Amino acid sequence: MPAEQKTERMPFTIRIVADRPSLQKAIVMRKLAYSRHLPDFARKMTIEEGDHEPGTVVLLAESKLDGGPLGTMRIQTNQFAPLAVEQSVALPDWLRGTRLAEATRLGVAGGMIGRVVKIGLCKALFLYCQQQQIDWMVITARSPLDREYEAMLFHDVFEKNMFLPMAHVGGLPHRVLAKPVAIARQRWAEVRHPLFQFVFQTHHPDIDLSPVDLSFGPETVGCLEASHNALGR
């Protein structure tokens, strides 16, 4: 940890889900969050194929008080397959050949705690992209949430304020926004961003991005059982 950083605890944890019960908690949070604005879309939400794909992680924020879900975000990289946004648009040439990560299925609890959790998840997104040596973070955002990402220095991939229908969000119009990872700290410092200290100068032990296997495949359990049986002989 850099000497300039202080350590700060949060009333919740953020981690990469590693088992089906945790993934179910993330789905519950997605449904609750999306039902506030997109009830028809939320009713159809369930565990998706994209939740298990290689190069993808699902983040879960949980209350330290009772273990209840407070927020979730899915991060897909383009290491193994095109991003979800590419179902709807062809990304411009300046993004081609770069390492990309797209944040989708963001959902947080209501009220003040939800706002804090969202900031924590956005920091976790940045840290994960650093960890994975990602060049660009990509998001799609509907109005008025797009303004929140503008405030975090994301900028339009296409024309300014252009909204396009997104197949992976029920065909609803969203802006496509991107942010470079390598110079994010420099840009935030230059504009004296109010969250600069939280993101770059504070160590949050409650954000744990240790790698996990999200396949939840039965063969993994079988291999472990076989190993234990062999060791017990």
Backbone as CSV, one residue per row, in Angstrom:
resi,resn,N_x,N_y,N_z,CA_x,CA_y,CA_z,C_x,C_y,C_z
1,MET,0.848,-1.194,0.000,0.000,0.000,0.000,0.886,1.246,0.000
2,PRO,0.667,2.189,-0.916,1.484,3.404,-0.958,1.420,4.166,0.357
3,ALA,2.521,4.831,0.697,2.602,5.541,1.974,1.563,6.645,2.079
4,GLU,1.167,7.224,0.926,0.234,8.338,0.968,-1.185,7.901,1.306
5,GLN,-1.450,6.603,1.227,-2.803,6.130,1.449,-3.123,5.940,2.925
6,LYS,-4.349,6.255,3.276,-4.866,5.920,4.598,-5.767,4.698,4.435
7,THR,-6.080,4.055,5.539,-6.960,2.887,5.512,-8.312,3.270,6.091
8,GLU,-9.354,2.834,5.416,-10.711,3.192,5.842,-11.608,1.967,5.717
9,ARG,-12.376,1.716,6.737,-13.338,0.616,6.737,-14.712,1.121,6.295
10,MET,-15.479,0.223,5.664,-16.830,0.554,5.223,-17.829,-0.370,5.920
11,PRO,-19.109,0.019,5.995,-20.104,-0.841,6.652,-20.570,-1.995,5.773
12,PHE,-19.881,-2.215,4.658,-20.224,-3.302,3.748,-18.942,-3.827,3.109
13,THR,-19.035,-4.992,2.516,-17.912,-5.564,1.788,-18.259,-5.642,0.304
14,ILE,-17.237,-5.645,-0.540,-17.408,-5.859,-1.971,-16.451,-6.969,-2.375
15,ARG,-16.986,-7.996,-3.019,-16.153,-9.117,-3.431,-16.677,-9.695,-4.739
16,ILE,-15.870,-10.542,-5.354,-16.287,-11.276,-6.544,-17.038,-12.521,-6.094
17,VAL,-18.242,-12.726,-6.596,-19.015,-13.888,-6.159,-18.335,-15.169,-6.639
18,ALA,-18.380,-16.187,-5.777,-17.684,-17.437,-6.078,-18.571,-18.656,-5.892
19,ASP,-19.856,-18.455,-5.635,-20.751,-19.588,-5.451,-22.167,-19.177,-5.837
20,ARG,-23.023,-20.162,-6.031,-24.378,-19.883,-6.501,-25.213,-19.082,-5.499
21,PRO,-25.156,-19.354,-4.193,-25.922,-18.522,-3.255,-25.569,-17.034,-3.348
22,SER,-24.288,-16.738,-3.515,-23.880,-15.336,-3.651,-24.400,-14.744,-4.953
23,LEU,-24.365,-15.542,-6.020,-24.884,-15.062,-7.300,-26.387,-14.810,-7.204
24,GLN,-27.087,-15.657,-6.475,-28.521,-15.439,-6.271,-28.778,-14.131,-5.525
25,LYS,-27.912,-13.803,-4.563,-28.034,-12.518,-3.865,-27.879,-11.363,-4.849
26,ALA,-26.926,-11.506,-5.779,-26.714,-10.460,-6.778,-27.947,-10.304,-7.661
27,ILE,-28.576,-11.418,-8.016,-29.778,-11.359,-8.858,-30.914,-10.670,-8.112
28,VAL,-31.061,-10.976,-6.819,-32.086,-10.315,-6.005,-31.878,-8.806,-6.019
29,MET,-30.607,-8.392,-5.878,-30.300,-6.963,-5.876,-30.580,-6.337,-7.224
30,ARG,-30.236,-7.039,-8.311,-30.536,-6.540,-9.654,-32.037,-6.301,-9.823
31,LYS,-32.816,-7.305,-9.444,-34.270,-7.205,-9.633,-34.847,-6.036,-8.838
32,LEU,-34.390,-5.895,-7.590,-34.893,-4.803,-6.753,-34.540,-3.442,-7.355
33,ALA,-33.302,-3.307,-7.808,-32.853,-2.020,-8.347,-33.545,-1.698,-9.668
34,TYR,-33.596,-2.661,-10.573,-34.204,-2.417,-11.883,-35.713,-2.222,-11.789
35,SER,-36.345,-2.822,-10.769,-37.801,-2.694,-10.641,-38.234,-1.269,-10.332
36,ARG,-37.299,-0.440,-9.820,-37.656,0.941,-9.514,-37.878,1.759,-10.779
37,HIS,-37.234,1.371,-11.880,-37.335,2.160,-13.111,-37.805,1.341,-14.315
38,LEU,-37.500,0.027,-14.303,-37.828,-0.834,-15.443,-38.505,-2.112,-14.935
39,PRO,-39.714,-1.989,-14.366,-40.350,-3.146,-13.712,-40.570,-4.341,-14.637
40,ASP,-40.963,-4.109,-15.881,-41.193,-5.219,-16.805,-39.902,-5.976,-17.075
41,PHE,-38.819,-5.231,-17.284,-37.519,-5.842,-17.530,-37.040,-6.585,-16.283
42,ALA,-37.259,-6.000,-15.099,-36.791,-6.590,-13.838,-37.467,-7.929,-13.564
43,ARG,-38.756,-8.044,-13.896,-39.482,-9.285,-13.619,-38.892,-10.481,-14.357
44,LYS,-38.237,-10.233,-15.466,-37.680,-11.320,-16.284,-36.233,-11.642,-15.913
45,MET,-35.667,-10.896,-14.992,-34.252,-11.091,-14.675,-34.031,-12.380,-13.896
46,THR,-32.987,-13.089,-14.288,-32.584,-14.313,-13.607,-31.085,-14.475,-13.806
47,ILE,-30.526,-15.588,-13.348,-29.114,-15.848,-13.634,-28.964,-15.967,-15.151
48,GLU,-27.985,-15.260,-15.693,-27.803,-15.206,-17.136,-26.545,-15.957,-17.550
49,GLU,-26.519,-16.374,-18.806,-25.341,-17.059,-19.325,-24.091,-16.197,-19.169
50,GLY,-24.277,-14.880,-19.342,-23.151,-13.963,-19.215,-22.533,-13.933,-17.837
51,ASP,-23.267,-14.375,-16.810,-22.729,-14.378,-15.455,-21.629,-15.429,-15.273
52,HIS,-21.580,-16.413,-16.175,-20.622,-17.515,-16.040,-19.522,-17.487,-17.093
53,GLU,-19.583,-16.558,-18.033,-18.658,-16.598,-19.163,-17.219,-16.288,-18.734
54,PRO,-16.245,-16.911,-19.391,-14.833,-16.585,-19.110,-14.575,-15.102,-19.344
55,GLY,-13.725,-14.534,-18.516,-13.425,-13.113,-18.648,-14.454,-12.219,-18.018
56,THR,-15.364,-12.800,-17.227,-16.447,-12.046,-16.594,-16.441,-12.291,-15.087
57,VAL,-16.696,-11.242,-14.309,-16.884,-11.386,-12.866,-18.153,-10.635,-12.463
58,VAL,-18.761,-11.097,-11.386,-19.912,-10.408,-10.794,-19.502,-9.936,-9.406
59,LEU,-19.633,-8.639,-9.165,-19.320,-8.076,-7.852,-20.574,-8.053,-6.991
60,LEU,-20.405,-8.282,-5.711,-21.515,-8.247,-4.762,-21.102,-7.435,-3.542
61,ALA,-21.915,-6.446,-3.206,-21.729,-5.677,-1.969,-22.708,-6.217,-0.936
62,GLU,-22.197,-6.543,0.239,-23.022,-7.124,1.298,-22.874,-6.328,2.591
63,SER,-23.975,-6.183,3.303,-23.967,-5.512,4.591,-23.183,-6.318,5.617
64,LYS,-22.328,-5.646,6.377,-21.628,-6.315,7.472,-22.577,-6.643,8.622
65,LEU,-23.663,-5.897,8.708,-24.607,-6.080,9.811,-25.354,-7.400,9.707
66,ASP,-25.923,-7.676,8.523,-26.748,-8.880,8.397,-26.437,-9.725,7.167
67,GLY,-25.427,-9.329,6.385,-25.068,-10.110,5.204,-25.986,-9.916,4.014
68,GLY,-26.941,-9.011,4.139,-27.873,-8.770,3.042,-27.210,-8.068,1.870
69,PRO,-27.707,-8.278,0.641,-27.125,-7.635,-0.531,-27.450,-6.145,-0.576
70,LEU,-26.455,-5.344,-0.915,-26.635,-3.897,-1.013,-26.318,-3.370,-2.408
71,GLY,-25.651,-4.181,-3.218,-25.317,-3.723,-4.558,-24.626,-4.802,-5.360
72,THR,-24.635,-4.637,-6.672,-23.977,-5.598,-7.546,-23.587,-4.928,-8.858
73,MET,-22.604,-5.488,-9.517,-22.160,-5.035,-10.836,-21.506,-6.224,-11.537
74,ARG,-21.752,-6.346,-12.830,-21.058,-7.370,-13.612,-20.012,-6.690,-14.488
75,ILE,-18.815,-7.256,-14.537,-17.736,-6.718,-15.361,-17.333,-7.779,-16.376
76,GLN,-17.454,-7.456,-17.648,-17.044,-8.363,-18.721,-15.865,-7.756,-19.467
77,THR,-14.810,-8.527,-19.644,-13.696,-8.086,-20.467,-13.846,-8.686,-21.864
78,ASN,-13.089,-8.145,-22.793,-13.150,-8.669,-24.172,-12.023,-9.661,-24.445
79,GLN,-11.513,-10.282,-23.389,-10.413,-11.227,-23.549,-10.829,-12.457,-24.349
80,PHE,-12.080,-12.912,-24.124,-12.535,-14.146,-24.767,-13.684,-13.939,-25.751
81,ALA,-14.392,-12.838,-25.640,-15.550,-12.606,-26.505,-15.827,-11.117,-26.587
82,PRO,-16.553,-10.665,-27.621,-16.925,-9.249,-27.705,-17.760,-8.827,-26.501
83,LEU,-17.727,-7.543,-26.190,-18.525,-7.018,-25.088,-20.008,-7.103,-25.404
84,ALA,-20.831,-7.060,-24.363,-22.285,-7.101,-24.545,-22.768,-5.938,-25.404
85,VAL,-22.153,-4.769,-25.231,-22.573,-3.588,-26.001,-22.405,-3.818,-27.506
86,GLU,-21.493,-4.720,-27.882,-21.236,-4.969,-29.293,-22.338,-5.795,-29.960
87,GLN,-23.329,-6.242,-29.169,-24.540,-6.817,-29.752,-25.365,-5.738,-30.447
88,SER,-25.149,-4.495,-30.055,-25.985,-3.387,-30.520,-25.255,-2.397,-31.403
89,VAL,-23.955,-2.203,-31.181,-23.201,-1.202,-31.943,-21.834,-1.753,-32.320
90,ALA,-21.277,-1.214,-33.387,-19.890,-1.507,-33.753,-19.019,-0.423,-33.126
91,LEU,-18.111,-0.811,-32.281,-17.261,0.165,-31.608,-16.309,0.815,-32.608
92,PRO,-15.940,2.070,-32.384,-15.065,2.785,-33.335,-13.653,2.206,-33.369
93,ASP,-12.930,2.581,-34.410,-11.591,2.028,-34.634,-10.645,2.282,-33.470
94,TRP,-10.782,3.444,-32.779,-9.826,3.764,-31.722,-9.969,2.848,-30.501
95,LEU,-11.064,2.078,-30.434,-11.210,1.103,-29.360,-10.841,-0.314,-29.803
96,ARG,-10.739,-0.519,-31.093,-10.420,-1.853,-31.611,-8.959,-2.206,-31.300
97,GLY,-8.740,-3.449,-30.949,-7.389,-3.885,-30.637,-6.911,-3.484,-29.256
98,THR,-7.816,-2.939,-28.430,-7.455,-2.568,-27.057,-8.143,-3.510,-26.084
99,ARG,-7.626,-3.550,-24.874,-8.250,-4.378,-23.822,-9.375,-3.573,-23.182
100,LEU,-10.589,-4.097,-23.281,-11.790,-3.404,-22.825,-12.460,-4.155,-21.683
101,ALA,-13.167,-3.408,-20.841,-14.025,-4.001,-19.811,-15.315,-3.199,-19.772
102,GLU,-16.428,-3.909,-19.806,-17.735,-3.251,-19.761,-18.428,-3.567,-18.448
103,ALA,-18.928,-2.542,-17.778,-19.701,-2.716,-16.554,-21.182,-2.745,-16.915
104,THR,-21.873,-3.793,-16.500,-23.307,-3.938,-16.762,-24.010,-4.402,-15.488
105,ARG,-25.324,-4.443,-15.562,-26.171,-4.958,-14.487,-25.845,-4.335,-13.129
106,LEU,-25.618,-3.013,-13.144,-25.392,-2.300,-11.885,-26.717,-2.121,-11.160
107,GLY,-26.709,-2.469,-9.896,-27.894,-2.262,-9.076,-27.491,-2.039,-7.639
108,VAL,-28.076,-1.032,-6.979,-27.751,-0.745,-5.576,-29.028,-0.501,-4.794
109,ALA,-28.904,-0.616,-3.485,-30.032,-0.349,-2.594,-30.416,1.127,-2.672
110,GLY,-31.606,1.436,-2.215,-32.062,2.820,-2.196,-31.452,3.595,-1.036
111,GLY,-31.612,4.907,-1.067,-31.191,5.750,0.043,-29.702,6.048,0.050
112,MET,-29.243,6.617,1.170,-27.854,7.039,1.307,-26.879,5.882,1.175
113,ILE,-27.208,4.728,1.777,-26.293,3.593,1.706,-26.090,3.154,0.267
114,GLY,-27.141,3.239,-0.545,-27.016,2.865,-1.949,-26.066,3.770,-2.699
115,ARG,-26.076,5.059,-2.372,-25.180,6.002,-3.044,-23.720,5.702,-2.699
116,VAL,-23.478,5.348,-1.438,-22.119,5.020,-1.015,-21.665,3.705,-1.656
117,VAL,-22.569,2.731,-1.713,-22.248,1.445,-2.327,-21.918,1.627,-3.811
118,LYS,-22.662,2.494,-4.496,-22.391,2.731,-5.921,-20.977,3.272,-6.117
119,ILE,-20.575,4.204,-5.256,-19.216,4.747,-5.351,-18.188,3.640,-5.089
120,GLY,-18.488,2.778,-4.103,-17.588,1.667,-3.809,-17.465,0.703,-4.977
121,LEU,-18.586,0.419,-5.642,-18.560,-0.481,-6.798,-17.795,0.147,-7.968
122,CYS,-17.945,1.453,-8.139,-17.208,2.132,-9.208,-15.705,2.102,-8.931
123,LYS,-15.316,2.243,-7.648,-13.897,2.113,-7.308,-13.432,0.689,-7.577
124,ALA,-14.265,-0.293,-7.214,-13.910,-1.689,-7.463,-13.743,-1.961,-8.955
125,LEU,-14.582,-1.347,-9.781,-14.449,-1.476,-11.230,-13.084,-0.974,-11.680
126,PHE,-12.694,0.198,-11.216,-11.396,0.766,-11.586,-10.250,-0.143,-11.123
127,LEU,-10.317,-0.614,-9.876,-9.256,-1.465,-9.350,-9.162,-2.771,-10.133
128,TYR,-10.313,-3.325,-10.491,-10.307,-4.567,-11.256,-9.682,-4.341,-12.634
129,CYS,-10.009,-3.213,-13.251,-9.440,-2.906,-14.562,-7.930,-2.716,-14.481
130,GLN,-7.467,-2.077,-13.413,-6.019,-1.970,-13.194,-5.395,-3.361,-13.055
131,GLN,-6.031,-4.187,-12.258,-5.536,-5.539,-11.989,-5.442,-6.365,-13.272
132,GLN,-6.406,-6.181,-14.164,-6.477,-6.953,-15.405,-5.785,-6.249,-16.580
133,GLN,-5.139,-5.127,-16.313,-4.419,-4.358,-17.342,-5.344,-3.970,-18.503
134,ILE,-6.514,-3.460,-18.130,-7.496,-3.005,-19.103,-7.128,-1.608,-19.595
135,ASP,-7.341,-1.354,-20.876,-7.056,-0.040,-21.449,-8.228,0.939,-21.271
136,TRP,-9.439,0.449,-21.524,-10.625,1.317,-21.485,-11.769,0.656,-20.721
137,MET,-12.382,1.411,-19.826,-13.653,1.022,-19.208,-14.784,1.529,-20.091
138,VAL,-15.776,0.684,-20.344,-16.905,1.043,-21.187,-18.195,0.805,-20.418
139,ILE,-19.130,1.730,-20.533,-20.449,1.541,-19.907,-21.528,2.061,-20.855
140,THR,-22.737,1.579,-20.662,-23.898,2.172,-21.327,-24.797,2.721,-20.229
141,ALA,-25.351,3.889,-20.437,-26.129,4.538,-19.377,-27.351,5.228,-19.959
142,ARG,-28.483,5.014,-19.310,-29.707,5.697,-19.709,-29.775,7.043,-19.002
143,SER,-30.637,7.887,-19.485,-30.855,9.182,-18.840,-31.724,8.989,-17.597
144,PRO,-31.446,9.646,-16.488,-30.423,10.675,-16.251,-29.119,10.135,-15.657
145,LEU,-28.993,8.783,-15.562,-27.802,8.218,-14.933,-26.534,8.498,-15.725
146,ASP,-26.695,8.815,-17.020,-25.513,9.103,-17.832,-24.737,10.293,-17.276
147,ARG,-25.442,11.228,-16.637,-24.768,12.408,-16.091,-23.834,12.034,-14.930
148,GLU,-24.182,10.991,-14.201,-23.311,10.554,-13.105,-21.975,10.058,-13.649
149,TYR,-22.020,9.367,-14.782,-20.778,8.865,-15.374,-19.979,9.989,-16.018
150,GLU,-20.674,10.972,-16.576,-19.971,12.164,-17.061,-19.193,12.805,-15.921
151,ALA,-19.825,12.866,-14.747,-19.167,13.475,-13.584,-17.935,12.672,-13.162
152,MET,-17.902,11.373,-13.520,-16.741,10.540,-13.222,-15.772,10.499,-14.402
153,LEU,-15.938,11.451,-15.332,-15.032,11.691,-16.453,-15.068,10.616,-17.526
154,PHE,-16.190,9.906,-17.648,-16.436,9.101,-18.839,-16.854,10.053,-19.956
155,HIS,-16.544,9.704,-21.204,-16.957,10.549,-22.313,-17.584,9.701,-23.417
156,ASP,-18.335,10.348,-24.299,-19.082,9.637,-25.333,-18.158,8.903,-26.296
157,VAL,-18.535,7.667,-26.612,-17.816,6.893,-27.620,-18.227,7.349,-29.017
158,PHE,-19.491,7.729,-29.148,-20.001,8.210,-30.429,-20.247,9.717,-30.332
159,GLU,-21.238,10.224,-30.994,-21.500,11.660,-30.951,-21.948,12.090,-29.558
160,LYS,-21.718,13.362,-29.241,-22.069,13.898,-27.933,-23.550,13.698,-27.639
161,ASN,-23.833,13.113,-26.471,-25.205,12.894,-25.991,-26.037,12.019,-26.930
162,MET,-25.387,11.118,-27.675,-26.130,10.231,-28.578,-26.638,9.017,-27.799
163,PHE,-27.946,8.764,-27.888,-28.561,7.598,-27.262,-28.889,6.574,-28.335
164,LEU,-28.513,5.305,-28.069,-28.717,4.232,-29.029,-29.420,3.069,-28.333
165,PRO,-30.315,2.348,-29.040,-30.993,1.195,-28.428,-30.002,0.077,-28.114
166,MET,-30.119,-0.495,-26.923,-29.192,-1.527,-26.478,-29.911,-2.864,-26.328
167,ALA,-29.478,-3.857,-27.110,-30.119,-5.169,-27.095,-30.016,-5.840,-25.727
168,HIS,-28.900,-5.637,-25.022,-28.709,-6.324,-23.739,-29.388,-5.602,-22.578
169,VAL,-30.099,-4.516,-22.875,-30.879,-3.824,-21.841,-32.306,-3.621,-22.373
170,GLY,-32.837,-4.646,-22.966,-34.221,-4.612,-23.415,-34.505,-3.646,-24.547
171,GLY,-33.485,-3.263,-25.312,-33.695,-2.359,-26.439,-33.856,-0.901,-26.051
172,LEU,-33.629,-0.573,-24.785,-33.802,0.801,-24.322,-32.622,1.678,-24.757
173,PRO,-32.870,2.964,-25.045,-31.786,3.846,-25.501,-30.814,4.207,-24.380
174,HIS,-29.531,4.052,-24.669,-28.462,4.360,-23.727,-27.342,5.098,-24.456
175,ARG,-26.613,5.908,-23.707,-25.354,6.455,-24.213,-24.241,5.440,-23.987
176,VAL,-23.297,5.398,-24.917,-22.119,4.552,-24.765,-20.963,5.455,-24.359
177,LEU,-20.387,5.186,-23.197,-19.348,6.044,-22.626,-18.106,5.221,-22.305
178,ALA,-16.953,5.866,-22.359,-15.693,5.170,-22.096,-14.757,6.049,-21.285
179,LYS,-13.783,5.382,-20.642,-12.824,6.105,-19.811,-11.496,5.353,-19.835
180,PRO,-10.379,6.036,-20.112,-9.075,5.362,-20.124,-8.622,5.044,-18.702
181,VAL,-8.068,3.859,-18.519,-7.661,3.426,-17.184,-6.317,4.035,-16.783
182,ALA,-5.360,4.019,-17.697,-3.979,4.386,-17.352,-3.835,5.822,-16.858
183,ILE,-4.649,6.732,-17.404,-4.495,8.147,-17.026,-5.654,8.647,-16.172
184,ALA,-6.461,7.726,-15.641,-7.615,8.130,-14.829,-7.178,8.935,-13.615
185,ARG,-6.158,8.470,-12.912,-5.690,9.190,-11.720,-5.248,10.597,-12.087
186,GLN,-4.472,10.734,-13.157,-3.980,12.046,-13.577,-5.142,12.988,-13.886
187,ARG,-6.129,12.493,-14.613,-7.267,13.343,-14.994,-8.076,13.776,-13.782
188,TRP,-8.290,12.859,-12.850,-9.051,13.211,-11.654,-8.289,14.224,-10.812
189,ALA,-6.968,14.078,-10.754,-6.150,15.028,-9.995,-6.205,16.415,-10.630
190,GLU,-6.157,16.466,-11.958,-6.159,17.743,-12.659,-7.429,18.543,-12.407
191,VAL,-8.573,17.855,-12.310,-9.846,18.567,-12.100,-10.214,18.640,-10.616
192,ARG,-9.336,18.103,-9.756,-9.606,18.074,-8.307,-10.959,17.433,-8.028
193,HIS,-11.124,16.257,-8.551,-12.397,15.543,-8.414,-12.689,15.283,-6.942
194,PRO,-13.943,15.503,-6.514,-14.264,15.343,-5.084,-14.080,13.918,-4.557
195,LEU,-14.059,12.927,-5.450,-13.872,11.548,-5.008,-12.430,11.064,-5.186
196,PHE,-11.523,11.968,-5.518,-10.136,11.575,-5.771,-9.526,10.863,-4.567
197,GLN,-9.702,11.431,-3.388,-9.107,10.823,-2.194,-9.696,9.443,-1.940
198,PHE,-11.024,9.300,-2.088,-11.689,8.017,-1.843,-11.153,6.941,-2.783
199,VAL,-11.005,7.274,-4.047,-10.622,6.272,-5.051,-9.121,6.008,-5.047
200,PHE,-8.308,7.060,-4.970,-6.880,6.907,-5.214,-5.994,7.020,-3.975
201,GLN,-6.495,7.621,-2.915,-5.638,7.844,-1.756,-6.138,7.162,-0.488
202,THR,-7.105,6.259,-0.645,-7.638,5.531,0.502,-7.643,4.039,0.194
203,HIS,-7.089,3.260,1.130,-7.114,1.806,1.002,-8.355,1.276,1.703
204,HIS,-9.169,0.536,0.964,-10.389,-0.055,1.526,-10.234,-1.579,1.571
205,PRO,-9.853,-2.127,2.732,-9.695,-3.580,2.843,-10.988,-4.342,2.573
206,ASP,-12.125,-3.668,2.685,-13.405,-4.332,2.471,-13.717,-4.555,0.991
207,ILE,-12.882,-4.031,0.099,-12.992,-4.342,-1.326,-11.972,-5.430,-1.627
208,ASP,-12.465,-6.640,-1.834,-11.598,-7.806,-2.056,-11.844,-8.333,-3.462
209,LEU,-10.858,-8.175,-4.341,-11.001,-8.605,-5.725,-10.119,-9.814,-6.027
210,SER,-9.954,-10.676,-5.047,-9.193,-11.903,-5.261,-9.854,-12.731,-6.356
211,PRO,-9.072,-13.286,-7.285,-9.652,-14.055,-8.392,-10.403,-15.279,-7.892
212,VAL,-11.510,-15.605,-8.582,-12.300,-16.788,-8.248,-12.718,-17.469,-9.540
213,ASP,-13.184,-18.712,-9.415,-13.751,-19.449,-10.543,-15.258,-19.290,-10.492
214,LEU,-15.815,-18.616,-11.499,-17.254,-18.342,-11.501,-18.046,-19.391,-12.272
215,SER,-17.384,-20.452,-12.735,-18.105,-21.435,-13.540,-19.068,-22.265,-12.696
216,PHE,-18.751,-22.446,-11.398,-19.585,-23.242,-10.489,-19.835,-24.632,-11.058
217,GLY,-18.898,-25.121,-11.866,-19.112,-26.397,-12.552,-19.049,-27.568,-11.603
218,PRO,-19.931,-28.557,-11.806,-19.919,-29.735,-10.938,-18.618,-30.510,-11.036
219,GLU,-17.932,-30.402,-12.220,-16.671,-31.116,-12.369,-15.626,-30.603,-11.384
220,THR,-15.713,-29.307,-11.013,-14.778,-28.749,-10.035,-14.965,-29.422,-8.682
221,VAL,-16.236,-29.592,-8.285,-16.534,-30.250,-7.017,-16.060,-31.690,-7.067
222,GLY,-16.306,-32.362,-8.190,-15.886,-33.751,-8.335,-14.386,-33.910,-8.214
223,CYS,-13.638,-32.994,-8.841,-12.176,-33.061,-8.777,-11.679,-32.861,-7.360
224,LEU,-12.337,-31.917,-6.644,-11.936,-31.684,-5.255,-12.204,-32.903,-4.389
225,GLU,-13.390,-33.520,-4.600,-13.724,-34.699,-3.816,-12.752,-35.828,-4.099
226,ALA,-12.398,-35.989,-5.378,-11.452,-37.043,-5.745,-10.098,-36.805,-5.095
227,SER,-9.668,-35.540,-5.071,-8.386,-35.204,-4.456,-8.393,-35.513,-2.969
228,HIS,-9.511,-35.133,-2.298,-9.605,-35.391,-0.851,-9.592,-36.892,-0.581
229,ASN,-10.322,-37.662,-1.417,-10.373,-39.113,-1.221,-8.990,-39.722,-1.414
230,ALA,-8.263,-39.219,-2.426,-6.925,-39.752,-2.682,-5.990,-39.441,-1.519
231,LEU,-6.112,-38.246,-0.972,-5.244,-37.876,0.141,-5.563,-38.691,1.392
232,GLY,-6.870,-39.091,1.508,-7.284,-39.817,2.709,-6.885,-41.273,2.684
233,ARG,-6.422,-41.775,1.514,-6.060,-43.187,1.432,-4.721,-43.482,2.116
